[in-house]
Protein backbone atom coordinates (compact mmCIF):
# COMPACT_ATOMS: atom_id res chain seq x y z
CA UNK A 1 0.00 0.00 0.00
CA UNK A 2 1.09 3.53 -0.69
CA UNK A 3 0.26 4.71 2.83
CA UNK A 4 2.62 2.06 4.28
CA UNK A 5 5.46 3.57 2.25
CA UNK A 6 4.77 7.01 3.68
CA UNK A 7 4.69 5.60 7.22
CA UNK A 8 8.11 4.07 6.62
CA UNK A 9 9.48 7.38 5.31
CA UNK A 10 7.99 9.21 8.29
CA UNK A 11 10.35 7.26 10.58
CA UNK A 12 13.22 9.25 9.11
CA UNK A 13 12.07 12.77 9.86
CA UNK A 14 14.10 14.62 12.53
CA UNK A 15 11.39 14.47 15.18
CA UNK A 16 10.92 10.71 14.77
CA UNK A 17 14.67 10.10 14.81
CA UNK A 18 15.03 12.14 18.00
CA UNK A 19 12.17 10.20 19.62
CA UNK A 20 13.78 6.87 18.69
CA UNK A 21 17.09 8.09 20.10
CA UNK A 22 15.46 9.11 23.39
CA UNK A 23 13.86 5.67 23.68
CA UNK A 24 17.21 3.98 23.04
CA UNK A 25 18.95 6.12 25.67
CA UNK A 26 16.21 5.31 28.19
CA UNK A 27 16.47 1.57 27.45
CA UNK A 28 20.25 1.69 27.81
CA UNK A 29 19.97 3.63 31.07
CA UNK A 30 17.52 1.07 32.46
CA UNK A 31 19.60 -1.88 31.21
CA UNK A 32 22.49 -0.71 33.40
CA UNK A 33 20.06 -0.22 36.28
CA UNK A 34 20.55 3.53 36.44
CA UNK A 35 17.94 6.04 37.55
CA UNK A 36 17.43 9.38 35.84
CA UNK A 37 19.05 11.01 38.87
CA UNK A 38 21.99 8.60 38.61
CA UNK A 39 22.44 9.46 34.94
CA UNK A 40 22.24 13.15 35.74
CA UNK A 41 24.89 12.79 38.46
CA UNK A 42 27.21 10.64 36.33
CA UNK A 43 26.88 12.76 33.17
CA UNK A 44 26.90 16.22 34.71
CA UNK A 45 23.61 17.00 32.95
CA UNK A 46 20.79 18.34 35.10
CA UNK A 47 17.98 16.01 36.13
CA UNK A 48 15.49 18.27 34.37
CA UNK A 49 17.39 17.94 31.10
CA UNK A 50 17.49 14.15 31.39
CA UNK A 51 13.75 14.03 32.09
CA UNK A 52 12.95 16.46 29.27
CA UNK A 53 15.03 14.43 26.83
CA UNK A 54 13.34 11.16 27.72
CA UNK A 55 9.87 12.73 27.61
CA UNK A 56 10.10 15.15 24.67
CA UNK A 57 13.30 14.12 22.82
CA UNK A 58 14.65 17.67 23.16
CA UNK A 59 18.32 18.02 24.11
CA UNK A 60 21.41 19.93 23.06
CA UNK A 61 24.21 18.12 21.29
CA UNK A 62 26.55 18.91 24.17
CA UNK A 63 24.24 17.29 26.72
CA UNK A 64 23.54 14.32 24.47
CA UNK A 65 27.28 13.69 24.19
CA UNK A 66 27.70 14.02 27.96
CA UNK A 67 24.98 11.40 28.44
CA UNK A 68 26.61 9.15 25.84
CA UNK A 69 29.92 9.34 27.72
CA UNK A 70 28.17 8.45 30.98
CA UNK A 71 26.49 5.45 29.33
CA UNK A 72 29.70 4.46 27.50
CA UNK A 73 27.97 4.84 24.13
CA UNK A 74 30.24 7.32 22.36
CA UNK A 75 31.45 4.87 19.71
CA UNK A 76 28.10 5.12 17.94
CA UNK A 77 28.69 8.81 17.20
CA UNK A 78 31.71 7.97 15.04
CA UNK A 79 29.47 6.29 12.48
CA UNK A 80 26.98 9.13 12.11
CA UNK A 81 28.54 10.83 9.10
CA UNK A 82 30.88 8.35 7.41
CA UNK A 83 33.19 9.36 4.62
CA UNK A 84 31.71 8.50 1.26
CA UNK A 85 33.55 5.73 -0.56
CA UNK A 86 35.01 6.57 -3.92
CA UNK A 87 33.57 4.55 -6.79
CA UNK A 88 35.92 5.82 -9.47
CA UNK A 89 39.54 6.88 -9.51
CA UNK A 90 38.45 10.24 -10.97
CA UNK A 91 36.42 10.94 -7.82
CA UNK A 92 39.44 10.30 -5.61
CA UNK A 93 41.65 12.54 -7.73
CA UNK A 94 39.08 15.33 -7.66
CA UNK A 95 38.90 15.10 -3.86
CA UNK A 96 42.67 15.38 -3.55
CA UNK A 97 42.81 18.42 -5.85
CA UNK A 98 40.09 20.38 -4.04
CA UNK A 99 41.61 23.21 -2.08
CA UNK A 100 40.59 23.27 1.54
CA UNK A 101 38.81 26.43 2.67
CA UNK A 102 40.89 28.66 4.83
CA UNK A 103 40.08 31.69 6.86
CA UNK A 104 40.14 34.96 5.03
CA UNK A 105 43.22 37.01 5.60
CA UNK A 106 43.22 40.73 6.00
CA UNK A 107 45.70 42.45 3.73
CA UNK A 108 47.26 45.47 5.30
Rosetta blueprint (number, residue, H / E / L):
1 X L
2 X H
3 X H
4 X H
5 X H
6 X H
7 X H
8 X H
9 X H
10 X H
11 X L
12 X L
13 X L
14 X H
15 X H
16 X H
17 X H
18 X H
19 X H
20 X H
21 X H
22 X H
23 X H
24 X H
25 X H
26 X H
27 X H
28 X H
29 X H
30 X H
31 X H
32 X L
33 X L
34 X L
35 X L
36 X H
37 X H
38 X H
39 X H
40 X H
41 X H
42 X H
43 X H
44 X L
45 X L
46 X L
47 X H
48 X H
49 X H
50 X H
51 X H
52 X H
53 X H
54 X H
55 X H
56 X H
57 X L
58 X L
59 X L
60 X L
61 X H
62 X H
63 X H
64 X H
65 X H
66 X H
67 X H
68 X H
69 X H
70 X H
71 X L
72 X L
73 X L
74 X L
75 X H
76 X H
77 X H
78 X H
79 X L
80 X L
81 X L
82 X L
83 X L
84 X L
85 X L
86 X L
87 X L
88 X L
89 X H
90 X H
91 X H
92 X H
93 X H
94 X H
95 X H
96 X H
97 X H
98 X L
99 X L
100 X L
101 X L
102 X L
103 X L
104 X L
105 X L
106 X L
107 X L
108 X L
